[in-house]
């Protein structure tokens, strides 16, 4: 595990939110809109959506038009493991796993792969410090 928080202060940092949604009370939507409001370039990833908050939405990380600096997982751990495979195939190393989206099986995949990752830490809370 590695603290990815310093990346939030670097110019040009972009994030992909896997599990982004327009649902007003789901964390995927709350996190997506929060990061976007802070000025980060943010990509919405959700295979069940065409758009999120008026922005294009992609089915998989590998479909994104550019490689994000950090992929934020806001999906159940079982789905997240498939996302990690997609990230590995795309050469994306920085993985941020929101509280409640982590499992020991996922930790095994992360440790076996070439990932820098942070789990059980809220990207919205850490971003408040980074942009302050």
TIMI-2910 file (N, C-alpha, C, CB; in pm, 1 decimal, decimal comma, always signed):
<rs>
+----------+----------+----------+----------+----------+----------+----------+----------+----------+----------+----------+----------+------+
!      n_x !      n_y !      n_z !     ca_x !     ca_y !     ca_z !      c_x !      c_y !      c_z !     cb_x !     cb_y !     cb_z ! resn !
+----------+----------+----------+----------+----------+----------+----------+----------+----------+----------+----------+----------+------+
!    +84,8 !   -117,3 !     +0,0 !     +0,0 !     +0,0 !     +0,0 !    +89,6 !   +123,9 !     +0,0 !    -96,6 !     -0,3 !   +122,5 !  Unk !
!    +40,9 !   +229,9 !    -65,7 !   +116,8 !   +353,9 !    -77,1 !    +19,1 !   +470,2 !    -66,0 !   +197,0 !   +359,8 !   -211,6 !  Unk !
!    +60,6 !   +576,9 !     -2,7 !    -25,6 !   +694,7 !     +7,4 !    -21,8 !   +769,3 !   -126,4 !    +19,7 !   +788,2 !   +125,5 !  Unk !
!   -133,0 !   +768,8 !   -197,2 !   -143,3 !   +836,2 !   -326,0 !   -184,4 !   +982,3 !   -311,9 !   -242,1 !   +763,8 !   -414,2 !  Unk !
!   -208,0 !  +1028,2 !   -189,2 !   -255,0 !  +1164,5 !   -166,3 !   -166,8 !  +1270,0 !   -232,1 !   -263,0 !  +1191,0 !    -18,7 !  Unk !
!    -32,6 !  +1259,4 !   -229,3 !    +49,2 !  +1362,8 !   -293,4 !    +19,0 !  +1382,1 !   -442,5 !   +194,7 !  +1328,8 !   -276,5 !  Unk !
!    -27,0 !  +1279,2 !   -510,0 !    -60,9 !  +1292,2 !   -652,1 !   -175,3 !  +1391,2 !   -673,7 !    -98,6 !  +1155,7 !   -710,2 !  Unk !
!   -261,2 !  +1406,4 !   -573,3 !   -375,6 !  +1497,3 !   -585,8 !   -332,7 !  +1643,2 !   -594,3 !   -469,9 !  +1478,9 !   -468,3 !  Unk !
!   -210,1 !  +1673,5 !   -552,4 !   -158,7 !  +1810,7 !   -556,9 !    -75,9 !  +1838,0 !   -681,6 !    -75,3 !  +1838,7 !   -434,1 !  Unk !
!    -48,9 !  +1736,3 !   -759,6 !    +34,1 !  +1754,4 !   -878,1 !    -47,6 !  +1809,1 !   -994,2 !   +100,0 !  +1622,6 !   -917,6 !  Unk !
!     +7,0 !  +1907,4 !  -1065,4 !    -63,4 !  +1961,0 !  -1182,5 !    -87,9 !  +1849,6 !  -1284,9 !    +18,0 !  +2076,9 !  -1247,0 !  Unk !
!   -203,5 !  +1853,2 !  -1345,3 !   -234,7 !  +1756,3 !  -1450,0 !   -288,9 !  +1623,8 !  -1402,4 !   -115,3 !  +1731,2 !  -1528,8 !  Unk !
!   -300,8 !  +1605,9 !  -1271,6 !   -355,3 !  +1479,8 !  -1220,8 !   -499,5 !  +1464,6 !  -1267,5 !   -347,2 !  +1474,0 !  -1065,5 !  Unk !
!   -529,4 !  +1348,1 !  -1324,3 !   -665,8 !  +1317,1 !  -1365,9 !   -708,6 !  +1188,7 !  -1295,6 !   -676,4 !  +1302,6 !  -1521,9 !  Unk !
!   -840,5 !  +1175,1 !  -1281,2 !   -894,0 !  +1059,0 !  -1210,3 !  -1006,5 !   +995,3 !  -1289,8 !   -943,6 !  +1098,9 !  -1070,9 !  Unk !
!  -1013,5 !   +864,5 !  -1283,9 !  -1127,0 !   +790,1 !  -1338,6 !  -1202,8 !   +733,7 !  -1219,8 !  -1080,9 !   +675,6 !  -1438,2 !  Unk !
!  -1333,7 !   +759,5 !  -1214,7 !  -1416,9 !   +709,6 !  -1105,9 !  -1497,6 !   +592,1 !  -1159,1 !  -1510,4 !   +821,8 !  -1048,8 !  Unk !
!  -1459,5 !   +471,9 !  -1116,4 !  -1528,5 !   +350,7 !  -1158,7 !  -1646,5 !   +328,9 !  -1064,8 !  -1432,1 !   +226,7 !  -1158,8 !  Unk !
!  -1765,7 !   +337,0 !  -1122,4 !  -1887,3 !   +330,7 !  -1042,9 !  -1957,4 !   +465,2 !  -1039,9 !  -1856,1 !   +284,9 !   -901,4 !  Unk !
!  -1910,2 !   +559,2 !  -1123,7 !  -1972,6 !   +691,8 !  -1131,3 !  -2118,5 !   +676,0 !  -1173,9 !  -1895,5 !   +784,7 !  -1231,1 !  Unk !
!  -2203,7 !   +760,0 !  -1118,9 !  -2346,7 !   +752,3 !  -1148,0 !  -2412,0 !   +888,5 !  -1126,8 !  -2414,8 !   +645,5 !  -1059,6 !  Unk !
!  -2532,4 !   +903,7 !  -1179,8 !  -2610,8 !  +1025,3 !  -1156,4 !  -2698,2 !  +1013,6 !  -1032,0 !  -2697,9 !  +1055,7 !  -1277,7 !  Unk !
!  -2704,8 !   +895,4 !   -972,8 !  -2788,6 !   +876,7 !   -854,1 !  -2737,7 !   +971,0 !   -744,2 !  -2786,6 !   +726,2 !   -805,6 !  Unk !
!  -2823,8 !  +1058,7 !   -691,6 !  -2778,0 !  +1163,7 !   -599,7 !  -2723,4 !  +1115,1 !   -465,3 !  -2889,9 !  +1256,3 !   -573,6 !  Unk !
!  -2758,0 !   +994,9 !   -421,7 !  -2711,2 !   +950,1 !   -290,0 !  -2607,6 !   +837,5 !   -297,8 !  -2829,0 !   +903,8 !   -207,3 !  Unk !
!  -2572,1 !   +794,4 !   -416,5 !  -2471,1 !   +688,4 !   -428,8 !  -2332,3 !   +751,3 !   -432,0 !  -2495,1 !   +602,2 !   -556,8 !  Unk !
!  -2239,4 !   +686,5 !   -364,7 !  -2105,0 !   +743,2 !   -351,9 !  -2035,4 !   +762,5 !   -485,8 !  -2020,5 !   +655,0 !   -264,3 !  Unk !
!  -2061,9 !   +675,4 !   -582,3 !  -1999,2 !   +693,0 !   -713,2 !  -2032,6 !   +827,6 !   -775,2 !  -2041,8 !   +582,2 !   -806,5 !  Unk !
!  -2155,2 !   +873,1 !   -758,1 !  -2195,7 !  +1003,5 !   -809,7 !  -2146,1 !  +1117,9 !   -724,1 !  -2344,9 !  +1010,5 !   -820,5 !  Unk !
!  -2154,6 !  +1099,5 !   -594,9 !  -2107,6 !  +1203,5 !   -502,0 !  -1958,9 !  +1230,0 !   -522,9 !  -2134,4 !  +1162,1 !   -355,1 !  Unk !
!  -1881,3 !  +1124,2 !   -531,7 !  -1736,0 !  +1137,9 !   -550,0 !  -1704,5 !  +1199,9 !   -685,6 !  -1666,4 !  +1000,7 !   -537,1 !  Unk !
!  -1772,1 !  +1153,0 !   -790,4 !  -1748,2 !  +1207,4 !   -923,8 !  -1772,0 !  +1359,4 !   -925,4 !  -1839,4 !  +1137,4 !  -1027,6 !  Unk !
!  -1887,0 !  +1401,4 !   -875,8 !  -1920,5 !  +1544,0 !   -876,8 !  -1827,0 !  +1625,1 !   -785,9 !  -2066,0 !  +1564,1 !   -833,0 !  Unk !
!  -1788,3 !  +1568,1 !   -672,0 !  -1698,9 !  +1637,6 !   -579,9 !  -1562,5 !  +1663,3 !   -644,5 !  -1681,9 !  +1556,5 !   -450,8 !  Unk !
!  -1504,4 !  +1561,6 !   -705,5 !  -1373,1 !  +1577,8 !   -768,5 !  -1380,9 !  +1674,8 !   -886,3 !  -1318,8 !  +1441,8 !   -815,5 !  Unk !
!  -1487,8 !  +1664,7 !   -961,9 !  -1509,4 !  +1755,6 !  -1075,1 !  -1521,5 !  +1900,3 !  -1025,8 !  -1636,6 !  +1714,7 !  -1154,4 !  Unk !
!  -1593,2 !  +1920,8 !   -914,9 !  -1610,7 !  +2057,2 !   -862,1 !  -1479,5 !  +2115,8 !   -810,1 !  -1714,8 !  +2057,4 !   -749,8 !  Unk !
!  -1386,3 !  +2029,5 !   -774,8 !  -1255,5 !  +2075,5 !   -727,6 !  -1161,5 !  +2107,8 !   -844,7 !  -1191,7 !  +1969,0 !   -637,1 !  Unk !
!  -1208,2 !  +2084,2 !   -967,8 !  -1129,0 !  +2119,8 !  -1084,9 !  -1045,7 !  +2007,7 !  -1144,4 !  -1040,1 !  +2230,1 !  -1050,2 !  Unk !
!  -1055,8 !  +1888,2 !  -1089,3 !   -981,0 !  +1776,4 !  -1146,6 !  -1043,7 !  +1732,6 !  -1278,2 !   -975,8 !  +1658,2 !  -1048,1 !  Unk !
!   -962,1 !  +1695,6 !  -1376,3 !  -1016,7 !  +1626,5 !  -1491,6 !  -1061,0 !  +1486,8 !  -1444,0 !   -910,7 !  +1617,9 !  -1609,5 !  Unk !
!  -1188,8 !  +1454,9 !  -1463,4 !  -1243,7 !  +1330,2 !  -1411,5 !  -1315,7 !  +1255,8 !  -1523,4 !  -1339,9 !  +1357,2 !  -1293,0 !  Unk !
!  -1289,5 !  +1126,3 !  -1531,5 !  -1356,9 !  +1038,6 !  -1627,3 !  -1457,1 !   +952,3 !  -1552,2 !  -1254,4 !   +950,0 !  -1704,9 !  Unk !
!  -1576,7 !   +940,8 !  -1605,7 !  -1678,6 !   +853,2 !  -1548,9 !  -1667,2 !   +715,9 !  -1615,1 !  -1822,0 !   +913,2 !  -1568,2 !  Unk !
!  -1665,6 !   +611,1 !  -1531,5 !  -1659,3 !   +474,1 !  -1582,5 !  -1773,0 !   +395,1 !  -1519,6 !  -1520,6 !   +407,5 !  -1551,8 !  Unk !
!  -1861,3 !   +344,7 !  -1604,8 !  -1974,3 !   +263,4 !  -1558,6 !  -2036,4 !   +199,0 !  -1682,5 !  -2080,9 !   +350,5 !  -1478,5 !  Unk !
!  -2034,3 !    +65,8 !  -1690,3 !  -2087,2 !     -0,6 !  -1809,9 !  -2238,1 !    +13,5 !  -1827,5 !  -2052,3 !   -145,6 !  -1805,7 !  Unk !
!  -2306,0 !    +65,8 !  -1727,7 !  -2451,4 !    +77,7 !  -1733,1 !  -2499,3 !   +220,2 !  -1761,2 !  -2510,6 !    +29,8 !  -1603,6 !  Unk !
!  -2407,5 !   +311,0 !  -1792,2 !  -2443,5 !   +451,2 !  -1812,3 !  -2383,6 !   +501,9 !  -1942,7 !  -2395,8 !   +537,6 !  -1693,7 !  Unk !
!  -2454,5 !   +592,8 !  -2008,2 !  -2403,4 !   +662,7 !  -2126,4 !  -2334,8 !   +793,4 !  -2085,5 !  -2518,0 !   +691,2 !  -2226,7 !  Unk !
!  -2387,3 !   +853,2 !  -1977,0 !  -2331,6 !   +979,6 !  -1929,3 !  -2348,8 !   +988,5 !  -1778,3 !  -2399,4 !  +1100,4 !  -1999,3 !  Unk !
!  -2268,6 !  +1074,7 !  -1717,5 !  -2277,7 !  +1105,2 !  -1574,5 !  -2257,1 !  +1255,2 !  -1559,5 !  -2171,7 !  +1023,4 !  -1489,9 !  Unk !
!  -2350,6 !  +1320,0 !  -1493,2 !  -2343,3 !  +1464,2 !  -1469,1 !  -2324,2 !  +1541,6 !  -1600,0 !  -2228,5 !  +1496,0 !  -1371,9 !  Unk !
!  -2385,4 !  +1492,2 !  -1706,5 !  -2375,6 !  +1556,8 !  -1836,9 !  -2248,2 !  +1527,0 !  -1913,2 !  -2387,6 !  +1702,0 !  -1820,0 !  Unk !
!  -2159,0 !  +1445,3 !  -1858,1 !  -2032,1 !  +1409,8 !  -1922,0 !  -2040,6 !  +1269,2 !  -1980,9 !  -1915,2 !  +1418,8 !  -1820,6 !  Unk !
!  -1959,3 !  +1243,4 !  -2081,8 !  -1952,6 !  +1108,7 !  -2137,3 !  -1911,5 !  +1009,6 !  -2030,3 !  -1855,0 !  +1103,2 !  -2255,3 !  Unk !
!  -1960,3 !   +887,8 !  -2044,4 !  -1925,2 !   +780,3 !  -1952,0 !  -1877,5 !   +661,6 !  -2034,8 !  -2046,9 !   +740,9 !  -1860,4 !  Unk !
!  -1773,0 !   +597,8 !  -1989,0 !  -1714,3 !   +484,4 !  -2059,4 !  -1741,9 !   +355,9 !  -1983,4 !  -1563,1 !   +504,2 !  -2078,3 !  Unk !
!  -1752,8 !   +245,7 !  -2056,3 !  -1785,5 !   +116,3 !  -1996,7 !  -1669,4 !    +59,7 !  -1915,9 !  -1825,5 !    +17,6 !  -2104,8 !  Unk !
!  -1546,9 !    +79,8 !  -1963,8 !  -1429,0 !    +22,7 !  -1898,1 !  -1315,7 !   +124,7 !  -1898,9 !  -1384,5 !   -108,9 !  -1968,0 !  Unk !
!  -1221,3 !   +105,0 !  -1810,3 !  -1103,4 !   +191,6 !  -1804,9 !  -1030,0 !   +188,0 !  -1938,9 !  -1008,7 !   +148,4 !  -1690,0 !  Unk !
!  -1025,3 !    +72,3 !  -2001,4 !   -955,0 !    +60,4 !  -2129,2 !  -1023,6 !   +137,2 !  -2242,5 !   -943,0 !    -85,5 !  -2167,2 !  Unk !
!  -1147,2 !   +181,6 !  -2222,7 !  -1219,0 !   +259,9 !  -2322,9 !  -1191,5 !   +410,2 !  -2312,3 !  -1367,2 !   +234,7 !  -2310,2 !  Unk !
!  -1127,0 !   +454,1 !  -2205,7 !  -1106,1 !   +597,1 !  -2182,5 !  -1021,9 !   +660,4 !  -2293,5 !  -1038,5 !   +619,2 !  -2046,8 !  Unk !
!  -1047,0 !   +787,6 !  -2326,1 !   -970,7 !   +855,1 !  -2431,4 !   -827,8 !   +891,2 !  -2389,3 !  -1043,3 !   +980,3 !  -2473,8 !  Unk !
!   -800,1 !   +890,0 !  -2260,2 !   -665,8 !   +918,7 !  -2208,1 !   -644,7 !   +836,2 !  -2081,7 !   -647,3 !  +1072,0 !  -2178,7 !  Unk !
!   -518,9 !   +809,7 !  -2051,2 !   -487,4 !   +731,0 !  -1932,4 !   -492,0 !   +820,4 !  -1808,9 !   -348,4 !   +664,0 !  -1946,0 !  Unk !
!   -578,3 !   +788,5 !  -1710,7 !   -585,6 !   +870,8 !  -1589,7 !   -465,2 !   +847,2 !  -1498,5 !   -715,2 !   +841,5 !  -1513,6 !  Unk !
!   -437,2 !   +945,7 !  -1416,3 !   -329,8 !   +932,8 !  -1317,4 !   -369,6 !   +831,4 !  -1210,2 !   -297,5 !  +1070,4 !  -1252,8 !  Unk !
!   -495,9 !   +838,3 !  -1165,7 !   -547,5 !   +752,7 !  -1059,1 !   -682,5 !   +695,8 !  -1101,6 !   -560,5 !   +831,5 !   -925,2 !  Unk !
!   -702,3 !   +568,0 !  -1074,7 !   -833,6 !   +505,9 !  -1091,1 !   -892,3 !   +486,9 !   -952,1 !   -824,3 !   +369,0 !  -1169,0 !  Unk !
!  -1010,5 !   +545,2 !   -930,3 !  -1079,3 !   +538,2 !   -801,7 !  -1190,3 !   +433,5 !   -814,1 !  -1137,4 !   +679,0 !   -759,5 !  Unk !
!  -1185,0 !   +332,0 !   -728,1 !  -1285,5 !   +225,2 !   -731,2 !  -1394,9 !   +252,3 !   -628,5 !  -1220,0 !    +87,7 !   -704,5 !  Unk !
!  -1519,4 !   +259,5 !   -678,5 !  -1636,5 !   +278,8 !   -593,5 !  -1738,0 !   +170,9 !   -632,3 !  -1697,2 !   +424,9 !   -609,4 !  Unk !
!  -1687,1 !    +49,5 !   -648,2 !  -1770,3 !    -65,3 !   -685,4 !  -1739,6 !   -179,5 !   -588,9 !  -1745,0 !   -108,9 !   -834,7 !  Unk !
!  -1828,9 !   -278,4 !   -580,7 !  -1800,3 !   -392,6 !   -494,0 !  -1667,9 !   -459,9 !   -532,5 !  -1915,3 !   -494,5 !   -500,9 !  Unk !
!  -1601,1 !   -515,0 !   -433,4 !  -1468,7 !   -573,5 !   -453,6 !  -1466,2 !   -678,2 !   -564,8 !  -1420,3 !   -635,6 !   -324,9 !  Unk !
!  -1570,1 !   -759,7 !   -575,4 !  -1571,7 !   -863,2 !   -680,8 !  -1564,4 !   -799,5 !   -819,4 !  -1699,2 !   -950,5 !   -669,6 !  Unk !
!  -1636,2 !   -689,3 !   -839,5 !  -1627,5 !   -617,5 !   -967,4 !  -1494,4 !   -546,0 !   -980,3 !  -1742,4 !   -516,8 !   -981,0 !  Unk !
!  -1444,9 !   -496,9 !   -868,3 !  -1318,8 !   -424,1 !   -868,8 !  -1201,0 !   -507,5 !   -915,6 !  -1290,7 !   -371,8 !   -732,6 !  Unk !
!  -1204,1 !   -636,2 !   -888,3 !  -1093,8 !   -723,3 !   -932,1 !  -1084,8 !   -725,1 !  -1084,0 !  -1112,5 !   -867,2 !   -878,2 !  Unk !
!  -1198,7 !   -728,5 !  -1152,2 !  -1197,9 !   -720,2 !  -1298,4 !  -1144,5 !   -586,9 !  -1346,9 !  -1337,6 !   -742,2 !  -1353,2 !  Unk !
!  -1175,7 !   -481,1 !  -1275,0 !  -1125,6 !   -347,9 !  -1310,5 !   -973,4 !   -345,5 !  -1295,9 !  -1191,4 !   -237,8 !  -1221,2 !  Unk !
!   -922,2 !   -410,2 !  -1193,1 !   -776,5 !   -414,9 !  -1174,5 !   -708,0 !   -484,1 !  -1291,8 !   -741,5 !   -487,2 !  -1043,7 !  Unk !
!   -769,0 !   -588,7 !  -1343,6 !   -712,3 !   -657,2 !  -1460,3 !   -708,8 !   -563,2 !  -1580,2 !   -793,7 !   -784,2 !  -1494,3 !  Unk !
!   -815,9 !   -486,9 !  -1599,4 !   -822,4 !   -389,4 !  -1708,2 !   -714,0 !   -282,7 !  -1689,4 !   -963,0 !   -323,8 !  -1714,5 !  Unk !
!   -696,9 !   -235,0 !  -1566,2 !   -593,7 !   -134,5 !  -1536,9 !   -454,3 !   -189,4 !  -1566,5 !   -602,4 !    -89,5 !  -1389,5 !  Unk !
!   -429,3 !   -311,4 !  -1524,2 !   -298,1 !   -373,2 !  -1549,0 !   -271,5 !   -381,7 !  -1698,7 !   -290,7 !   -514,3 !  -1485,2 !  Unk !
!   -372,0 !   -421,8 !  -1775,0 !   -356,2 !   -431,6 !  -1921,1 !   -326,3 !   -296,4 !  -1983,6 !   -482,0 !   -490,6 !  -1984,5 !  Unk !
!   -377,0 !   -188,8 !  -1923,7 !   -357,5 !    -52,9 !  -1975,7 !   -233,5 !    +15,6 !  -1917,7 !   -480,0 !    +31,2 !  -1946,2 !  Unk !
!   -163,3 !    -50,2 !  -1826,2 !    -44,5 !     +8,9 !  -1765,4 !    -76,0 !   +116,0 !  -1662,6 !    +42,5 !    +66,9 !  -1871,4 !  Unk !
!   -194,5 !   +110,2 !  -1604,7 !   -234,2 !   +206,4 !  -1501,7 !   -199,2 !   +146,9 !  -1366,0 !   -387,5 !   +240,7 !  -1510,7 !  Unk !
!   -116,9 !   +217,9 !  -1290,8 !    -63,8 !   +163,2 !  -1166,5 !   -127,9 !   +219,2 !  -1040,6 !    +81,6 !   +187,2 !  -1160,9 !  Unk !
!   -180,3 !   +341,0 !  -1044,6 !   -229,8 !   +408,3 !   -924,3 !   -377,7 !   +378,3 !   -902,6 !   -207,6 !   +560,3 !   -934,5 !  Unk !
!   -405,7 !   +302,4 !   -798,2 !   -541,3 !   +256,7 !   -769,1 !   -582,0 !   +306,3 !   -630,6 !   -551,1 !   +101,3 !   -777,4 !  Unk !
!   -695,9 !   +373,7 !   -625,0 !   -750,7 !   +426,0 !   -499,3 !   -881,2 !   +351,8 !   -473,0 !   -773,7 !   +582,9 !   -505,4 !  Unk !
!   -889,7 !   +281,4 !   -362,2 !  -1008,0 !   +202,1 !   -331,4 !  -1083,0 !   +267,3 !   -216,1 !   -969,7 !    +55,9 !   -296,7 !  Unk !
!  -1202,9 !   +310,2 !   -247,1 !  -1285,6 !   +378,9 !   -148,9 !  -1325,6 !   +285,0 !    -34,7 !  -1410,5 !   +436,5 !   -216,2 !  Unk !
!  -1353,5 !   +340,5 !    +83,9 !  -1401,8 !   +257,9 !   +195,2 !  -1524,0 !   +176,0 !   +152,9 !  -1436,5 !   +346,3 !   +317,1 !  Unk !
!  -1522,5 !    +50,7 !   +189,4 !  -1631,8 !    -39,6 !   +156,7 !  -1615,4 !   -112,5 !    +24,7 !  -1758,3 !    +35,7 !   +154,4 !  Unk !
!  -1514,8 !    -77,4 !    -53,3 !  -1493,6 !   -141,2 !   -183,8 !  -1372,9 !   -234,4 !   -183,7 !  -1475,8 !    -35,2 !   -291,3 !  Unk !
!  -1317,6 !   -260,6 !    -68,1 !  -1192,4 !   -336,4 !    -56,2 !  -1217,7 !   -475,3 !     +0,9 !  -1092,0 !   -261,0 !    +32,2 !  Unk !
!  -1135,0 !   -570,3 !    -40,1 !  -1139,5 !   -705,5 !    +16,0 !   -997,5 !   -761,6 !    +21,7 !  -1232,8 !   -798,6 !    -68,6 !  Unk !
!   -979,9 !   -866,6 !    +98,2 !   -848,1 !   -930,6 !   +106,2 !   -812,0 !   -995,3 !    -27,6 !   -845,5 !  -1036,3 !   +219,3 !  Unk !
!   -910,2 !  -1045,8 !    -99,9 !   -884,0 !  -1101,4 !   -233,2 !   -829,8 !   -992,3 !   -325,6 !  -1013,1 !  -1164,0 !   -293,1 !  Unk !
!   -887,4 !   -874,0 !   -314,9 !   -839,4 !   -760,8 !   -394,0 !   -696,1 !   -724,5 !   -353,1 !   -933,2 !   -638,7 !   -376,7 !  Unk !
!   -666,9 !   -727,4 !   -224,0 !   -531,2 !   -698,7 !   -176,2 !   -431,5 !   -796,1 !   -237,3 !   -525,0 !   -705,9 !    -22,4 !  Unk !
!   -469,4 !   -922,0 !   -247,2 !   -381,6 !  -1022,2 !   -308,5 !   -351,4 !   -987,7 !   -454,2 !   -445,4 !  -1161,6 !   -299,8 !  Unk !
!   -454,7 !   -946,1 !   -528,0 !   -436,3 !   -908,3 !   -669,1 !   -347,2 !   -784,6 !   -679,0 !   -573,6 !   -881,6 !   -737,5 !  Unk !
!   -370,3 !   -688,0 !   -593,5 !   -289,4 !   -565,7 !   -594,5 !   -143,6 !   -594,9 !   -561,7 !   -345,5 !   -464,3 !   -495,2 !  Unk !
!   -121,1 !   -677,4 !   -461,8 !    +16,3 !   -710,5 !   -420,9 !    +88,4 !   -792,9 !   -527,0 !    +15,2 !   -787,0 !   -288,2 !  Unk !
!    +15,0 !   -877,4 !   -597,8 !    +75,3 !   -960,4 !   -701,7 !   +104,8 !   -879,6 !   -828,2 !    -16,6 !  -1077,8 !   -735,1 !  Unk !
!    +33,2 !   -769,2 !   -846,0 !    +51,3 !   -685,6 !   -964,2 !   +150,0 !   -573,8 !   -939,3 !    -80,9 !   -628,1 !  -1008,5 !  Unk !
!   +168,2 !   -492,6 !  -1039,8 !   +260,8 !   -380,1 !  -1032,6 !   +183,0 !   -252,6 !  -1002,8 !   +341,3 !   -365,7 !  -1164,4 !  Unk !
!   +115,5 !   -249,4 !   -886,4 !    +28,8 !   -137,7 !   -850,7 !    +83,4 !    -58,8 !   -732,8 !   -110,3 !   -188,0 !   -818,6 !  Unk !
!    +58,4 !    +71,1 !   -735,4 !    +66,8 !   +155,2 !   -616,3 !    -78,6 !   +176,3 !   -577,8 !   +145,9 !   +294,3 !   -641,7 !  Unk !
!   -111,9 !   +151,5 !   -452,9 !   -253,3 !   +156,0 !   -417,5 !   -276,1 !   +203,7 !   -276,4 !   -315,1 !    +21,2 !   -435,0 !  Unk !
!   -397,2 !   +254,9 !   -257,3 !   -441,8 !   +301,4 !   -127,2 !   -584,5 !   +251,8 !   -109,3 !   -432,4 !   +458,2 !   -114,6 !  Unk !
!   -613,4 !   +194,3 !     +5,8 !   -746,9 !   +141,3 !    +32,6 !   -802,6 !   +198,5 !   +161,6 !   -743,9 !    -11,5 !    +39,8 !  Unk !
!   -936,4 !   +200,7 !   +166,7 !  -1009,7 !   +241,8 !   +286,7 !   -978,6 !   +385,4 !   +328,4 !   -977,8 !   +147,9 !   +401,1 !  Unk !
!   -951,5 !   +470,5 !   +228,3 !   -930,4 !   +612,9 !   +252,3 !  -1016,4 !   +687,9 !   +151,4 !   -777,6 !   +652,9 !   +239,9 !  Unk !
!  -1087,9 !   +788,3 !   +195,9 !  -1179,9 !   +860,7 !   +109,3 !  -1106,3 !   +966,0 !    +26,4 !  -1290,2 !   +926,4 !   +192,5 !  Unk !
!  -1115,6 !   +953,5 !   -104,8 !  -1049,0 !  +1047,5 !   -194,1 !  -1105,3 !  +1189,1 !   -178,4 !  -1063,1 !  +1001,1 !   -339,1 !  Unk !
!  -1233,5 !  +1203,1 !   -144,5 !  -1289,5 !  +1337,3 !   -126,2 !  -1225,9 !  +1407,6 !     -6,7 !  -1441,8 !  +1329,7 !   -107,8 !  Unk !
!  -1206,0 !  +1335,0 !   +102,0 !  -1144,9 !  +1392,5 !   +222,6 !   -999,8 !  +1430,3 !   +192,9 !  -1152,1 !  +1292,2 !   +342,3 !  Unk !
!   -927,1 !  +1339,5 !   +131,0 !   -786,2 !  +1367,4 !   +100,0 !   -771,7 !  +1479,8 !     -1,4 !   -717,7 !  +1241,8 !    +47,4 !  Unk !
!   -864,5 !  +1491,3 !    -95,0 !   -857,3 !  +1598,0 !   -196,0 !   -881,7 !  +1735,1 !   -133,1 !   -959,7 !  +1572,9 !   -308,3 !  Unk !
!   -958,9 !  +1741,0 !    -26,0 !   -981,2 !  +1869,5 !    +42,3 !   -849,5 !  +1927,9 !    +89,9 !  -1077,4 !  +1852,3 !   +161,6 !  Unk !
!   -764,2 !  +1843,6 !   +142,9 !   -633,9 !  +1887,6 !   +191,3 !   -543,7 !  +1925,5 !    +73,9 !   -567,9 !  +1777,5 !   +276,5 !  Unk !
!   -550,9 !  +1846,7 !    -32,9 !   -462,1 !  +1867,6 !   -148,3 !   -491,8 !  +1998,2 !   -220,5 !   -474,6 !  +1751,5 !   -246,1 !  Unk !
!   -619,8 !  +2038,0 !   -227,7 !   -653,2 !  +2160,3 !   -301,6 !   -663,0 !  +2283,2 !   -212,2 !   -783,5 !  +2141,8 !   -375,0 !  Unk !
!   -647,1 !  +2264,3 !    -82,4 !   -658,4 !  +2377,2 !    +11,9 !   -539,1 !  +2469,7 !     +3,2 !   -672,9 !  +2326,4 !   +154,7 !  Unk !
+----------+----------+----------+----------+----------+----------+----------+----------+----------+----------+----------+----------+------+
</rs>
